Amino acid sequence: MSHQMHHPHAPQAPTGMPPQQAARNGLGIAALTLGIIGTLSGLIPLLFWLAGILGLLALIFGLVGLGRVKRRQATNKGVALTGTVFGILALIASVVGLVVTVTAVDQAVKEVNKAMEGSEAKPKDGGAATKEYQGGATAVYGTGLNVTVSKPASFTPGEFAIGHAKGNKSYKVTVRLENKGTKDVAADLVTVEARAGKDGKTAERIYDDKSGAGFSGTVTAGKTATADFAFDVPAGAKTLDVEVRPGFDHKATHWQLTL
C-alpha cells in the first residue's frame, strides 16, 4: 500500500494589486536646502537678489511638497513645512537687503556730491563759483582751503635760470595757501601752471635760486604756506592765465592776470 505525502503549499500573494510606490520626498528636501541657503544669503546685503530667487523657489517647492504629503505621496511633512518657512524668511531677508543696499547707495551718492561741492572754489565774499579770478583775489573751497594768487610782478631770472628763453619776458606770482579747514592739506600735491596771451601758449616755469621750489610738506589746520612761481612769457602777451590745482580732491581754479 503506497502512501502519498502531501506538502503544504506556500501562500501566494494575491494577484491584481499594484506595488507600493516610494515616497516622493524630493521637493520637501529641496525646499529646506534652498530656504536655508536663501536665508543665509539674505544676511549679506549685496546678495539680496539671490535670497529672493532661492526663497521663492523654496516657498514653491515647500508648498508642493506639503501637497504631496496631503495626498500621501510623500512622508516628510516636517521637512517640507520647515523649507516653506525658510523660504518665507529668505524672501523677507531679500526685501530687507534691498532696502539696506538702496539706502547705502543713496548715502554714498550724497557723500560724493558733498565732496564735489567742497572741491569747487568760490570767491572770498561767498558769491557763486566763478571760472576766473583777478590778481589778488582769494578762492575759497568748501573744505576750508583758501587760495590766493597775487598780481604779476616783473621778474629777472638768475644767471643759471632754467626755463627762460632769450627775448621773452618773465613774471612772478605769489601763491598763498591758507588752511581754515579741519583736515591737513598736502602742499606738495599743489600744482601751478600758466598760459600766456590770447593763444593760450604754455608759459614755461622758471627755475632758479629765487623761484621754482614750489610747495612742500603739509599745511595743517590753521596754518598758511606761501610760494613764488615765475613764468617765461612771450614779449607781446598781455595776459597770463594761472591755474592752481590744490591736489586730487580739489578742482583747478584759474586767475586771469593782466600783464
Secondary structure, DSSP 8 states (H G I E B T S, - for coil): --------------TT---------HHHHHHHHHHHHHHHHHTSGGGHHHHHHHHHHHHHHHHHHHHHHHTTS---HHHHHHHHHHHHHHHHHHHHHHHHHHHHHHHHHHHHHHHHHHHSEEETTS----SEE-TT-EEEETTSEEEEE---EE----TT-BS--TT-EEEEEEEEEEE-SSS-EEGGGEEEEEEETTTTEE-EEEBSSSS-----SEE-TT-EEEEEEEEEE-TT--EEEEEEEESTTS--EEEEEE-
